[in-house]
Amino acid sequence: MKVIISETKEELGQSAGAYAAMIIRDTIASQGFANVILATGTSQFETLNQLIEEKDIDWSKVTMFHLDEYIGLPVTHPASFRKYLAERFLSRVPPLRASYLINGEGDLEKELQYLADQISEHPVDVALVGIGENGHLAFNDPPADFNTESPYLVVNLDEPCRLQQMGEGWFGSLEEVPLQAISMSVRQIMKSAHVICSVPDERKAVAVRNSLENEVSNAFPASILQLHPDCTFFLDKASARLLTETEVAGQDPGARK
């Protein structure tokens, strides 16, 4: 596991997006295609923007999966992650080889099986993820299921998670935030050859410390990334401010002052 700290969230996004692009280009060069996972939410704005701006990516050779979607939320809702990716990513790059967006509105068992079938045929080369204020990875809130082999599962969203979604402006009130979602499982995320975890903002500082400096525990779901053979955390000065023990690679001057 590597940790890179930038001065600002904009610089974080530039570094993370450029690194993701390098992996995608190298993977296409070596095997002819690349399979990626994209995260959503406010933490990913800068990373995705940089990835879109990167040159010489043959998007026609890229297959995309995404991490999670609310159950029962229409694709027209501002908080829909399908809507997020369609507008903020898919509409801004050339057509992909394929994209698999989670539908939380129909038959959930059929959707889970469909997604499982697709991702089993497309081993993931690079996963772009974030972590929540409660330390969740995708929508695997604590205590997360570290054991299920199912690629996707239905999860219950705890109150801290739902409060975060409201606080980020996706919903007008806590009551509007769905109680359940379809989420990629922790084990499926860990199967990715590379993981890029972008985590800006001071409100994530406690979760960052718990994920990087506590023992691996499902009470801190993102702590499982300590065990991944090729995971890089991209932090900004604000999200990294509580770290005391973490070895940093590529730290910007003054970032830990």
C-alpha positions in Angstrom: 0.0 0.0 0.0 1.2 3.5 -0.9 0.0 6.8 0.3 0.5 10.0 -1.7 -0.5 13.4 -0.1 -1.2 16.5 -2.2 -1.7 20.0 -1.0 -5.2 20.4 -2.4 -8.1 18.2 -3.6 -7.5 19.5 -7.1 -3.9 18.3 -7.1 -5.1 15.0 -5.5 -7.5 14.5 -8.5 -4.8 15.3 -11.0 -2.4 12.8 -9.5 -5.0 10.0 -9.1 -6.5 10.5 -12.5 -3.1 10.6 -14.3 -2.1 7.4 -12.4 -5.3 5.6 -13.4 -4.8 6.7 -17.0 -1.3 5.3 -17.0 -2.5 1.9 -15.7 -5.3 1.8 -18.3 -3.0 2.6 -21.2 -0.4 0.1 -20.0 -3.0 -2.6 -19.6 -4.4 -2.0 -23.0 -0.9 -2.1 -24.5 -0.2 -5.5 -22.8 -3.4 -7.4 -23.1 -5.5 -5.4 -25.7 -8.2 -4.2 -23.3 -8.8 -3.0 -19.8 -11.6 -3.5 -17.3 -12.2 -0.8 -14.7 -14.4 0.1 -11.8 -15.4 3.7 -11.3 -16.6 5.2 -8.0 -19.0 8.1 -7.7 -19.8 10.9 -5.2 -18.2 14.3 -4.5 -14.9 12.8 -3.6 -14.4 11.6 -7.2 -15.1 14.8 -9.1 -11.5 15.9 -9.6 -10.1 12.3 -10.2 -12.7 11.6 -12.9 -12.2 15.0 -14.5 -8.5 14.4 -14.8 -9.1 10.9 -16.2 -11.3 12.3 -18.9 -8.7 14.9 -19.8 -6.0 12.3 -20.2 -4.8 11.6 -23.8 -4.1 8.4 -25.7 -6.7 6.2 -23.9 -8.5 4.0 -26.4 -11.8 3.9 -24.7 -13.2 1.5 -27.2 -11.1 -1.1 -25.4 -12.3 -0.3 -21.9 -15.2 -2.0 -20.0 -16.6 -0.2 -17.0 -18.3 -1.4 -13.9 -19.5 0.8 -11.0 -19.6 0.3 -7.3 -23.1 0.9 -6.0 -26.6 2.2 -6.5 -29.5 3.0 -4.3 -32.5 0.6 -4.3 -35.7 2.2 -5.6 -34.2 5.5 -6.7 -35.1 6.4 -10.3 -32.3 7.2 -12.7 -33.7 10.7 -13.1 -33.0 11.5 -9.4 -30.0 13.9 -8.8 -28.5 11.3 -6.4 -28.6 8.4 -8.9 -25.2 7.0 -9.5 -26.2 5.8 -12.9 -27.1 9.4 -13.7 -23.8 10.6 -12.2 -21.7 8.3 -14.4 -23.8 8.9 -17.5 -23.5 12.6 -17.2 -20.1 13.1 -15.7 -18.2 10.3 -17.5 -19.9 8.4 -20.2 -21.1 11.5 -22.1 -17.6 13.0 -22.0 -15.5 10.2 -23.4 -15.8 8.2 -26.7 -18.0 5.1 -26.6 -16.6 2.3 -24.3 -16.3 -1.3 -25.2 -19.1 -1.9 -22.6 -20.5 -0.3 -19.4 -22.4 -2.0 -16.7 -24.5 0.4 -14.6 -26.4 -1.0 -11.6 -30.2 -0.8 -11.8 -31.7 -0.7 -8.4 -35.3 -0.3 -9.6 -36.3 -3.7 -10.9 -35.9 -7.4 -9.9 -33.0 -7.2 -7.5 -32.1 -10.9 -7.7 -32.0 -10.8 -11.5 -29.8 -7.7 -11.3 -27.4 -9.2 -8.8 -27.0 -12.3 -11.0 -26.6 -10.3 -14.2 -23.9 -8.2 -12.6 -22.2 -11.2 -11.2 -22.2 -13.0 -14.5 -20.7 -9.9 -16.3 -17.9 -9.1 -13.8 -16.9 -12.8 -13.6 -16.1 -12.6 -17.3 -14.2 -9.3 -16.9 -11.4 -9.5 -14.3 -10.9 -6.0 -13.1 -7.6 -4.3 -13.9 -8.0 -1.1 -11.9 -10.6 0.0 -9.4 -11.1 3.7 -8.6 -12.7 3.9 -5.2 -13.3 6.3 -2.3 -14.1 5.8 1.4 -17.0 7.2 3.4 -17.1 9.3 6.5 -18.0 6.1 8.4 -15.1 4.2 6.7 -17.3 2.4 4.2 -15.9 0.9 1.0 -18.5 1.1 -1.7 -21.7 1.0 0.4 -20.3 -1.7 2.7 -21.0 0.1 5.9 -19.6 -1.1 9.2 -19.6 -3.9 10.3 -18.9 -4.8 6.6 -19.2 -8.4 5.3 -15.6 -9.4 4.5 -16.5 -13.0 3.7 -19.2 -13.1 1.0 -17.9 -14.2 -2.4 -20.9 -12.7 -4.1 -19.7 -9.9 -6.4 -22.7 -7.7 -5.6 -25.1 -7.7 -2.7 -28.0 -5.8 -1.1 -26.8 -3.8 1.9 -28.5 -1.7 4.6 -27.3 1.9 4.8 -26.5 3.1 8.3 -27.4 6.5 9.6 -23.9 8.1 9.3 -23.8 7.0 5.7 -27.2 8.4 5.0 -26.3 11.7 6.8 -23.2 12.0 4.6 -25.3 11.6 1.4 -27.7 14.3 2.7 -24.8 16.6 3.8 -23.2 16.4 0.4 -26.4 17.9 -1.1 -27.8 14.9 -2.9 -31.0 14.8 -0.8 -33.1 17.4 0.9 -33.6 15.5 4.1 -32.5 12.3 5.8 -35.9 10.8 5.2 -35.4 11.0 1.5 -32.2 8.9 1.6 -32.9 5.2 0.7 -32.4 2.6 3.4 -30.8 0.1 1.1 -28.5 -0.2 -1.9 -26.9 -2.6 -4.2 -23.1 -2.6 -3.5 -20.1 -4.3 -4.9 -18.8 -6.6 -2.2 -15.5 -6.1 -0.4 -14.0 -9.3 -1.7 -14.9 -8.3 -5.3 -13.2 -5.0 -4.9 -10.1 -6.7 -3.5 -9.9 -8.9 -6.6 -8.9 -5.9 -8.7 -5.3 -5.9 -9.9 -4.8 -2.3 -8.9 -6.8 -0.1 -6.5 -6.7 3.7 -6.5 -8.4 5.3 -3.5 -9.1 9.0 -3.8 -10.1 10.6 -0.5 -10.1 14.4 -0.2 -11.6 16.8 2.5 -11.2 17.2 6.2 -14.5 15.5 7.0 -12.8 12.2 5.9 -9.8 12.6 8.2 -11.0 10.3 10.9 -12.0 7.6 8.4 -8.6 7.9 6.7 -6.8 7.5 10.0 -9.0 4.5 11.0 -8.5 2.9 7.6 -4.7 3.3 7.5 -3.5 3.2 11.1 -6.0 0.8 12.8 -5.8 -3.0 12.6 -7.8 -4.4 9.7 -11.3 -4.8 10.9 -14.8 -4.8 9.4 -15.6 -2.0 11.9 -13.4 0.1 9.6 -14.3 -1.4 6.2 -11.7 0.4 4.1 -9.0 -0.9 6.4 -9.1 -4.1 4.3 -7.2 -2.1 1.6 -4.1 -2.5 3.8 -4.0 -6.1 2.6 -4.3 -5.4 -1.1 -1.0 -6.0 -3.0 -1.3 -2.9 -5.1 -3.3 -0.1 -3.5 -2.5 3.6 -3.6 -4.3 6.1 -1.4 -4.4 9.6 -2.8 -5.1 12.1 0.0 -5.0 15.9 0.4 -3.6 17.8 3.3 -7.0 18.1 4.9 -7.9 14.4 4.8 -4.4 13.3 5.9 -4.2 15.7 8.9 -4.7 13.0 11.6 -2.2 10.5 10.3 0.8 10.0 12.6 2.3 6.6 11.6 1.7 6.3 7.9 4.7 6.2 5.6 4.1 8.6 2.7 5.4 8.4 -0.9 5.5 11.4 -3.1 4.3 13.8 -0.4 3.8 17.5 -1.5 6.0 20.0 0.5 4.1 21.1 3.6 1.3 18.7 3.2 1.7 17.2 6.7 2.4 20.4 8.6 
